[in-house]
Amino acid sequence: MNPPVRVAVIGCGAHAQVAHIPALKQNRLVNLVALCDTDVRKVNHLCTLHGIPRHYVDFDDLKMDEDIDAVVIATPNHLHAPMAVAAMEYGKDVLCEMPLGLNAEEARLMVETAQREGRKFMPCLNTRLRPDVQTIGKFINEGELGQLYYCKTGWLRSRSSWSLEGWRGQRLRSGGGAFLGLGTALLDFSLWLLSPGRPVSITGVAHQRTPKADVEDTAFAMIRFDSDVLLTVEVGWSMLMEREFTYFNAFGTNGAALLNPVQINKEMHGHLVNVTPQISTKGIQRASFQTLIDLWISSLLKDSQSPVLAIDALLINRLADAFYRSSSSHCEVSLPGEPE
């Protein structure tokens, strides 16, 4: 493929407007040629605002446009798989928002379609690309914290900051509640930081604030790894609290790392020493999406494999499926290795 890569964004919600469109416009090797959304007024406005020449309200029309090389899919969850599969079958490379599908079966179909059609298929696993997460990763990979044995992560949002109106509150369209909706971002960087260790089992508990709710609003999971690391995950989007917060703590035999803000402590000569490097926390989410887009475009132009792999996103869907089985059965659920 020769530059510039002709890209279209499918789904023009807040995520596309704040993250994808600005990052694509910032990359000089991209020509953002089209937007697609069912809201014709919104898509017209965005095309005018950003100087984008074409708009579509019907994905079926866009997928047949031979002047589009690649697409970013930022639609509601239930549309990820059918749109990604169709786009690849029509010769387009795909960058898809997370979670890939409503379940592992859909995610696996997307991966298999990319292999069959010879297309580049990359998931939006951007949180592992945040500068602060990358810094913690360097300390872990270089053995600065010793052998990790316990990690915990969470994302708790106030009731007023998250709405279940629309597709997020409908299991058939979202695939799940707080665990899939919030836990996906946490599992993105947690699994990356704990690799090459692989999860072998999960125990999950879900809570629905109202009996009629279609999805859980609070969830807790305990994940065991083949490296003997234990990871706990807590998420919720209906907390009576003033503000949301996210965290990740990693504990090793020689030190510990904390996220939001980053703090690294090491045991040195019998004392606990703060060895945190200076890291700018300004615009870390925006920086992670810019890195993601740049890696994607580079892999398309070089016809090379991106370091952000679809198999990692498939693992998150598999963990979510196992979480919901565990929660309904009140038992620990094993996670066998993915067949080759």
Secondary structure, DSSP 8 states (H G I E B T S, - for coil): --SSEEEEEE--SHHIIIIIHHHHHH-TTEEEEEEE-S-HHHHHHHHHHHT--EEES-HHHHHT-TT--EEEE-S-HHHHHHHHHHHHHTT-EEEE-SSSSSSHHHHHHHHHHHHHHT--EEE---GGGSHHHHHHHHHHHTTTT-SEEEEEEEEEEEGGG---TGGGG-HHHHSSSHHHHHHHHHHHHHHHHHTT--EEEEEEEEE-SSTT-SS-SEEEEEEEETTS-EEEEEEEEEE-SSS-EEEEEEEESSEEEEETTTEEEEEETTEEEE-------TTHHHHHHHHHHHHHHHHHHHT---SS-HHHHHHHHHHHHHHHHHHHHTS-EE------
